[in-house]
Amino acid sequence: MATKELKQFTREEVAKHNTPDDLWIIVDSKVYNVSKFKDLHPGGVSVFFADDIPGQDATEAFYGLHRHEVLERPQYARLQIGIIQGEQSLVKGTVPGAISRVPYAEPTWLAEGYHSPYFSEGHRRFQQAMRKFTDEVIIPDAQAREEDGKRPSLSVVEKMAEVNLHAMRLGPGKHLKGLTLMGGLVKPEEFDYFHEMIINQEITRHGCRGYGDGLNGGGVIGLPPVMNFGAPALRDRVMNEVLSGKKFISLAISEAFAGSDVSGLKTTAVKTEDGKFWIVNGTKKWITNGTFSDYFTVGCKTDSGLTVLLIERGEGVETKSIKTSYSPTAGTAYITFENVKVPVENTLGPEGDGVFVILSNFNHERWVMCCSSARSQRLIVEECLKWTNQRKAFGKPLHAQAVIRSKLAAMIARAESVQSWLENITYQMNNMNYKQQAKHLAGPIALLKMYSTRCAQDTARDAVQIFGGRGITKSGMGRHIEHYHRTVTFDSILGGAEDVLGDLGVRQALRAIPKDARL
């Protein structure tokens, strides 16, 4: 169906419609008839009769109060009756797949006129496809689920499976062999950690922290132990189910009794007399995706030491939702295991060697979190740059104040430094085998995670100050700022607390000091 051509008006014609019963306004060269809407405006009728708005250009007043997306909503878009003759709208709105032209809103390798030693044209094509997929498939669902608290829609999970995104989120490896990745944009043997970084950072752009964890976050950390340590039959079955989006898995290590101290776990697994089964009893807490998972990768205390088991949801397994600072869409759970019967074939790795099984994926998990943290900081930088440019205070843009520019400078510097360090570590990962990564990168990744999450918290605090009251309001202009400030501490805890990781990085550095090193 053809789009109806909008009528053109002069500004003089619009100015004649300036009474309560005949009220028109101009926003970004578009003409709106708000005669009937004025009584429904959440801010009251009075907002239309301030600052000579009736019949006049209300662009500055509108963008001082509302996000542009308001104009794109159907109930408000239909209020538009025409455009101003000879003028063009400046604000184009959201274009799926578009690269932001706001300075520092994108990492430099994506910014116009910049170059990178790490990213190829293939990476750029992959990024374009990933951004378009995210904008069209993931972001609409993320915003809706963050509001209603439901788990991510299965339709999104299925569409991700169609292009093998779930498999790619596990990183490069043999598990990608024979798969068609993102419609064939990259061959399995060419897929590297920069491709994976692109996936992690594009998904993060929805700005919905709970949804980000709910979108198969449990699979990213819960499936690798099965992939790397499970018996072939078990591994193939579970991986096929999870990577196809048919079933879900969680990593269940943390307990109320033990967080970073995995040696203090109290969940027990005792073998039956015939040696064919484990009987598991205990509890797990703060388990991402736990409320809707079908499988649980569980750390247990056994006679031979810490052992990791794959437990299927069934008799004796109960999950309860935990209320956290972000929405229940993440599926954060408290899990109870009561006399759960687990086949010994579900043992992941050697008995008593569970610490190695658990630690084997920590570097990757923390690196993924660094990717997300780096990108989410840019979202906040972009929000603040836009806001300080359009918000007027004391008759001037907000950025006219030196204290505001100082905060922006610090935010930009933090975002750029985190991304640069991240890209360097990612390059090392691409050029090291797994054993070399474990030896050389555990400390640097731990320090980067500590640094990135501390930077994120500083940026969240500064952003609230820049947005003022809007920065603590869950809707409207500052909703991304409020959400970020409320949920940013998750990254400082999950995957290893900041102080623990900082200490890990320094201890590894101290062990590497040459014995002959002296001042």
Legacy VTK file of the C-alpha trace (Angstrom):
# vtk DataFile Version 3.0
C-alpha trace
ASCII
DATASET POLYDATA
POINTS 519 float
0.000 0.000 0.000
1.414 3.363 -0.995
2.292 5.877 1.736
0.000 8.894 1.762
1.834 12.064 0.731
1.883 14.605 3.541
0.515 18.087 2.961
2.937 21.010 2.946
2.400 24.129 5.058
4.202 27.400 5.509
5.188 28.462 8.989
2.764 31.349 8.689
-0.117 28.940 8.047
0.801 26.846 11.075
1.000 29.958 13.276
-2.730 30.586 12.752
-3.603 27.393 14.631
-2.744 28.588 18.116
-5.850 28.158 20.261
-6.804 25.343 22.698
-9.400 24.003 20.257
-7.191 24.402 17.202
-3.631 23.688 18.263
-0.776 22.864 15.897
2.961 22.697 16.594
6.152 22.120 14.606
8.800 19.566 15.626
11.797 19.073 13.364
9.976 20.584 10.348
7.011 18.241 10.859
3.558 19.628 11.573
1.446 18.033 14.310
-2.194 18.663 15.186
-2.365 18.177 18.965
-5.785 19.723 19.490
-7.332 16.503 20.780
-4.126 15.067 22.231
-3.315 17.994 24.528
-5.665 16.745 27.240
-4.033 13.308 27.129
-0.459 14.553 27.432
1.192 12.998 30.520
2.654 16.367 31.454
-0.688 18.139 31.339
-2.195 20.752 29.045
0.001 23.522 30.368
3.124 22.268 28.562
1.567 23.288 25.239
1.030 26.864 26.339
4.481 27.648 27.660
7.220 29.551 25.810
4.984 30.561 22.900
4.578 26.964 21.696
1.045 27.178 20.147
1.422 27.399 16.380
5.180 27.719 16.675
8.324 25.611 16.385
8.501 23.409 19.506
11.579 21.435 18.439
13.870 22.678 21.187
11.231 22.240 23.869
10.355 18.731 22.641
13.925 17.411 22.574
14.527 18.952 25.976
11.871 16.622 27.358
11.512 13.603 25.064
13.535 11.051 23.140
13.064 11.026 19.359
11.594 7.508 19.523
8.430 9.055 20.987
7.642 10.567 17.584
8.047 7.135 15.971
5.380 5.483 18.098
2.169 4.880 16.111
-0.095 6.755 18.530
2.000 9.897 18.153
3.114 9.489 14.537
-0.506 9.685 13.405
-0.753 13.181 14.885
1.478 14.425 12.077
-0.571 16.167 9.402
2.128 17.620 7.201
5.574 19.114 6.784
6.959 22.615 6.450
7.287 23.660 2.836
10.866 23.717 1.564
12.362 22.200 4.726
13.824 18.795 5.570
13.752 16.997 8.912
17.186 16.866 10.520
16.565 13.886 12.803
16.257 10.716 10.744
15.480 8.297 13.557
16.694 4.750 13.931
17.902 2.971 10.798
18.551 -0.761 11.369
22.213 -1.563 10.927
23.392 2.052 10.857
26.692 3.172 12.371
26.383 6.099 14.777
28.078 9.301 13.669
28.268 10.646 17.222
31.965 10.893 18.216
33.132 8.023 20.443
29.792 6.237 20.144
31.554 3.503 18.183
34.980 1.902 18.655
37.501 3.579 16.351
37.681 0.641 13.950
34.051 1.377 13.043
34.330 5.169 13.025
34.601 6.942 9.676
38.148 7.891 8.752
39.862 5.622 11.278
41.925 2.468 10.794
42.709 -0.682 12.769
45.500 -3.278 12.673
43.130 -5.942 13.986
39.913 -5.854 11.968
39.679 -6.905 8.312
37.045 -6.181 5.683
35.592 -9.574 6.532
35.145 -8.447 10.109
33.420 -5.300 8.878
30.954 -7.256 6.732
30.284 -9.561 9.645
29.666 -6.555 11.908
27.181 -5.044 9.448
25.184 -8.256 9.340
25.340 -8.688 13.104
24.177 -5.135 13.765
21.256 -5.443 11.384
20.267 -8.745 13.013
20.520 -7.188 16.464
18.518 -4.092 15.516
15.748 -6.015 13.811
15.497 -9.204 15.883
17.034 -8.749 19.322
16.514 -5.128 20.409
12.687 -5.018 20.030
12.381 -8.177 22.121
14.956 -6.933 24.659
13.001 -3.753 25.333
9.692 -5.592 25.645
11.021 -8.345 27.920
12.898 -5.900 30.128
9.518 -4.298 30.778
7.437 -7.413 31.427
10.194 -9.486 33.035
9.540 -12.565 30.930
12.348 -14.702 29.545
13.693 -13.832 26.072
11.256 -14.926 23.383
11.911 -18.373 21.966
11.436 -16.951 18.477
14.576 -14.838 18.995
16.517 -17.843 20.292
15.419 -19.832 17.233
16.458 -17.086 14.809
19.847 -16.923 16.497
20.176 -20.680 16.068
19.371 -20.404 12.354
22.548 -18.383 11.775
24.458 -20.414 14.417
24.964 -17.502 16.791
24.768 -19.758 19.848
27.676 -21.802 18.521
29.723 -18.727 17.622
29.297 -17.314 21.128
31.412 -20.218 22.407
34.359 -18.870 20.434
36.519 -20.390 17.671
36.928 -24.161 17.687
36.073 -27.590 16.351
32.420 -27.192 17.365
31.957 -24.810 14.407
33.115 -27.339 11.807
30.491 -27.932 9.111
28.261 -25.060 10.243
27.087 -22.160 8.085
27.936 -19.036 10.066
25.826 -15.906 9.628
24.562 -17.015 6.240
28.047 -17.939 5.057
29.719 -14.585 5.773
32.586 -16.292 7.553
33.968 -19.802 7.202
34.228 -21.891 10.412
38.018 -22.149 10.097
38.293 -18.348 9.674
36.105 -17.435 12.641
38.268 -15.800 15.329
37.936 -13.976 18.632
37.392 -10.640 16.896
34.285 -12.083 15.262
33.153 -13.213 18.687
33.918 -9.774 20.131
31.676 -8.261 17.468
28.837 -10.590 18.479
29.217 -9.768 22.178
29.425 -6.034 21.614
26.544 -5.818 19.162
24.251 -7.807 21.451
25.158 -5.464 24.311
23.822 -2.451 22.401
20.242 -3.120 23.480
21.131 -1.624 26.861
18.975 -4.128 28.761
21.289 -5.787 31.255
18.918 -8.473 32.539
17.897 -9.480 29.031
21.549 -9.698 28.035
22.142 -12.401 30.632
18.817 -14.050 29.861
19.681 -14.407 26.182
21.406 -17.757 26.617
24.058 -16.285 28.895
23.928 -19.525 30.851
24.882 -21.428 27.717
27.998 -19.313 27.154
29.363 -20.322 30.572
27.539 -23.595 31.234
28.062 -25.439 27.949
31.896 -25.262 27.539
32.552 -27.765 30.376
30.217 -30.205 28.604
31.876 -29.487 25.259
35.408 -29.916 26.583
35.013 -32.574 29.266
31.815 -34.512 28.569
31.710 -38.076 27.241
31.198 -38.007 23.420
27.595 -39.274 23.462
26.571 -36.881 26.238
28.491 -33.989 24.686
26.970 -34.406 21.229
23.411 -34.745 22.503
23.497 -31.785 24.862
25.385 -29.496 22.496
22.967 -30.204 19.677
19.978 -29.420 21.898
21.443 -26.221 23.342
23.013 -24.809 20.178
19.771 -25.398 18.252
17.882 -23.408 20.881
15.698 -26.364 21.886
17.046 -26.609 25.423
18.891 -24.386 27.887
21.773 -24.855 30.280
23.180 -23.027 33.321
26.474 -23.010 35.169
25.629 -23.798 38.801
28.714 -23.218 40.952
27.993 -20.369 43.406
26.323 -21.118 46.728
25.115 -19.083 49.660
28.112 -20.605 51.474
30.694 -20.140 48.724
31.105 -17.631 45.895
34.642 -17.017 44.661
35.876 -19.730 47.063
34.959 -22.791 44.996
36.823 -25.033 47.450
34.190 -24.161 50.045
31.247 -25.649 48.136
28.877 -27.706 50.273
26.741 -29.417 47.611
27.614 -33.113 47.844
27.634 -36.011 45.407
27.888 -39.562 46.781
28.100 -42.678 44.601
25.597 -45.476 44.947
26.878 -48.884 46.054
26.836 -50.203 42.481
28.859 -47.179 41.325
26.423 -46.351 38.523
24.941 -43.142 39.927
25.730 -40.054 41.953
23.234 -38.894 44.591
23.385 -35.101 44.785
22.196 -32.927 47.678
22.681 -29.223 48.207
21.812 -25.764 46.958
23.088 -23.238 44.429
22.413 -19.504 44.351
22.470 -16.620 41.836
22.391 -19.018 38.893
21.846 -17.165 35.615
19.088 -18.733 33.438
18.412 -21.218 36.231
14.652 -20.689 36.299
14.225 -21.953 32.747
17.227 -24.242 32.235
16.929 -27.904 31.291
20.544 -28.726 32.220
22.838 -27.606 35.036
26.629 -27.824 35.090
27.135 -28.332 38.808
30.174 -28.222 41.071
29.916 -30.897 43.806
31.963 -32.009 46.789
32.898 -35.720 46.534
35.175 -38.128 48.400
37.885 -37.529 45.818
37.510 -33.757 45.841
35.602 -31.221 43.777
33.800 -32.896 40.860
31.636 -31.366 38.134
28.436 -33.108 37.028
25.854 -32.399 34.343
22.438 -32.628 36.009
19.209 -32.698 34.019
16.065 -31.045 35.361
13.889 -33.764 36.866
12.841 -35.307 40.155
14.538 -33.652 43.105
15.547 -30.503 41.200
13.704 -27.317 42.134
14.362 -23.754 41.015
13.073 -20.505 42.478
13.442 -17.015 41.057
15.699 -14.577 42.912
14.754 -10.903 42.810
17.765 -8.824 41.799
18.507 -5.238 40.765
17.681 -6.100 37.170
14.636 -7.745 35.623
13.725 -11.430 36.088
14.256 -11.926 32.345
17.754 -13.177 33.275
16.175 -16.138 35.057
18.399 -15.751 38.140
17.650 -18.728 40.381
18.082 -20.453 43.703
18.387 -24.190 43.030
17.748 -27.073 45.384
19.044 -30.590 44.723
17.403 -33.218 46.938
18.554 -36.805 46.450
18.970 -36.228 42.732
20.072 -39.359 40.879
22.742 -38.602 38.272
24.369 -41.218 35.968
28.142 -41.434 36.422
28.374 -40.938 32.645
27.365 -37.322 33.362
30.656 -36.668 35.150
32.554 -33.875 33.400
36.269 -34.529 33.510
38.047 -36.772 36.030
36.582 -37.217 39.495
38.145 -34.801 41.947
39.515 -32.606 39.169
36.569 -30.248 39.097
38.615 -27.158 39.913
40.406 -27.471 36.575
37.084 -28.027 34.761
35.601 -24.897 36.338
38.688 -22.725 35.913
39.155 -23.786 32.285
36.425 -21.456 31.093
36.990 -18.522 33.445
39.301 -16.645 31.066
36.764 -16.801 28.258
33.867 -15.879 30.545
35.696 -12.844 31.895
36.829 -11.799 28.429
33.193 -11.924 27.242
32.204 -9.685 30.152
34.978 -7.241 29.241
33.630 -7.099 25.670
30.182 -6.248 26.974
31.420 -3.735 29.524
33.481 -1.878 26.936
30.518 -1.572 24.571
27.948 -0.641 27.203
30.157 2.249 28.323
29.969 3.643 24.781
26.190 3.561 24.891
26.339 5.813 27.942
28.918 8.109 26.337
26.646 8.520 23.318
23.600 9.212 25.488
25.490 11.863 27.455
26.960 13.566 24.381
23.537 13.797 22.765
21.870 15.033 25.933
24.432 17.723 26.717
24.141 18.960 23.132
20.338 19.333 23.152
19.651 20.186 26.786
19.684 23.924 27.566
20.679 25.298 30.976
21.078 28.978 31.788
20.333 29.752 28.148
23.173 27.608 26.776
23.726 23.943 25.894
24.605 21.871 28.943
28.080 21.192 27.544
28.861 24.906 27.834
29.675 24.191 31.485
33.280 23.184 32.085
32.343 20.698 34.806
30.164 18.801 32.309
32.923 18.728 29.689
35.297 17.408 32.341
32.973 14.501 33.105
32.564 13.762 29.391
36.341 13.782 28.916
36.810 11.223 31.692
34.022 9.005 30.341
35.495 9.034 26.832
39.013 8.312 28.103
37.780 5.328 30.112
35.812 3.865 27.214
38.707 4.240 24.784
41.294 2.754 27.145
39.143 -0.287 27.987
38.501 -1.013 24.310
42.171 -0.615 23.361
43.346 -2.979 26.094
40.607 -5.424 25.137
41.624 -5.431 21.468
45.257 -6.086 22.410
44.321 -9.065 24.589
41.989 -10.363 21.871
44.868 -10.237 19.380
46.962 -12.304 21.783
44.130 -14.833 22.096
44.040 -15.188 18.315
47.734 -16.014 18.272
47.954 -18.356 21.256
46.746 -21.884 21.786
44.633 -22.683 24.822
47.596 -23.666 27.006
49.440 -20.447 26.157
46.331 -18.374 26.900
46.007 -20.006 30.324
49.659 -19.277 31.062
49.967 -15.717 29.765
46.493 -14.164 29.755
44.740 -15.205 32.969
46.321 -12.311 34.863
45.839 -9.627 32.179
42.198 -10.658 31.586
41.542 -10.560 35.328
43.075 -7.081 35.568
41.154 -5.885 32.511
37.874 -7.067 33.988
38.652 -5.288 37.256
39.602 -2.120 35.387
36.657 -2.166 32.971
34.027 -2.666 35.678
35.519 0.062 37.836
35.537 2.392 34.836
31.921 1.438 34.173
30.853 2.364 37.693
32.610 5.722 37.480
30.921 6.397 34.154
27.522 5.390 35.534
27.903 7.819 38.426
28.999 10.691 36.171
26.147 10.006 33.757
23.564 10.304 36.533
25.023 13.671 37.510
24.852 14.856 33.896
21.223 13.774 33.494
20.142 14.917 36.947
16.667 13.756 37.961
16.221 12.057 34.607
19.192 9.842 35.454
17.209 8.167 38.232
13.944 7.882 36.285
13.087 4.492 34.761
11.296 5.918 31.721
11.806 8.745 29.289
14.953 10.650 28.469
17.234 9.102 31.061
15.969 5.526 31.075
19.236 4.062 29.726
21.212 5.979 32.353
18.988 4.830 35.223
19.098 1.230 34.062
22.870 1.286 33.614
23.485 2.859 37.022
21.181 0.325 38.687
22.690 -2.758 37.042
26.338 -1.868 36.392
27.541 -3.498 39.602
26.527 -6.930 38.252
29.634 -7.047 36.098
31.825 -6.143 39.073
30.627 -9.287 40.872
29.814 -11.916 38.235
32.714 -13.951 36.881
34.879 -12.962 39.857
34.673 -9.937 42.130
36.855 -6.930 41.256
39.156 -7.216 44.270
39.631 -10.966 43.819
40.547 -10.533 40.147
42.881 -7.628 40.835
44.701 -9.729 43.405
44.856 -12.656 40.952
46.448 -10.481 38.295
49.069 -9.082 40.648
49.925 -12.477 42.171
50.501 -13.923 38.713
52.720 -10.964 37.835
54.724 -11.384 41.040
55.311 -15.070 40.309
56.684 -14.126 36.876
59.282 -11.654 38.179
62.765 -12.974 37.258
64.832 -14.024 40.263
67.685 -11.770 39.164
65.471 -8.659 38.900
66.820 -5.965 41.215
66.623 -2.182 41.383
LINES 1 520
519 0 1 2 3 4 5 6 7 8 9 10 11 12 13 14 15 16 17 18 19 20 21 22 23 24 25 26 27 28 29 30 31 32 33 34 35 36 37 38 39 40 41 42 43 44 45 46 47 48 49 50 51 52 53 54 55 56 57 58 59 60 61 62 63 64 65 66 67 68 69 70 71 72 73 74 75 76 77 78 79 80 81 82 83 84 85 86 87 88 89 90 91 92 93 94 95 96 97 98 99 100 101 102 103 104 105 106 107 108 109 110 111 112 113 114 115 116 117 118 119 120 121 122 123 124 125 126 127 128 129 130 131 132 133 134 135 136 137 138 139 140 141 142 143 144 145 146 147 148 149 150 151 152 153 154 155 156 157 158 159 160 161 162 163 164 165 166 167 168 169 170 171 172 173 174 175 176 177 178 179 180 181 182 183 184 185 186 187 188 189 190 191 192 193 194 195 196 197 198 199 200 201 202 203 204 205 206 207 208 209 210 211 212 213 214 215 216 217 218 219 220 221 222 223 224 225 226 227 228 229 230 231 232 233 234 235 236 237 238 239 240 241 242 243 244 245 246 247 248 249 250 251 252 253 254 255 256 257 258 259 260 261 262 263 264 265 266 267 268 269 270 271 272 273 274 275 276 277 278 279 280 281 282 283 284 285 286 287 288 289 290 291 292 293 294 295 296 297 298 299 300 301 302 303 304 305 306 307 308 309 310 311 312 313 314 315 316 317 318 319 320 321 322 323 324 325 326 327 328 329 330 331 332 333 334 335 336 337 338 339 340 341 342 343 344 345 346 347 348 349 350 351 352 353 354 355 356 357 358 359 360 361 362 363 364 365 366 367 368 369 370 371 372 373 374 375 376 377 378 379 380 381 382 383 384 385 386 387 388 389 390 391 392 393 394 395 396 397 398 399 400 401 402 403 404 405 406 407 408 409 410 411 412 413 414 415 416 417 418 419 420 421 422 423 424 425 426 427 428 429 430 431 432 433 434 435 436 437 438 439 440 441 442 443 444 445 446 447 448 449 450 451 452 453 454 455 456 457 458 459 460 461 462 463 464 465 466 467 468 469 470 471 472 473 474 475 476 477 478 479 480 481 482 483 484 485 486 487 488 489 490 491 492 493 494 495 496 497 498 499 500 501 502 503 504 505 506 507 508 509 510 511 512 513 514 515 516 517 518
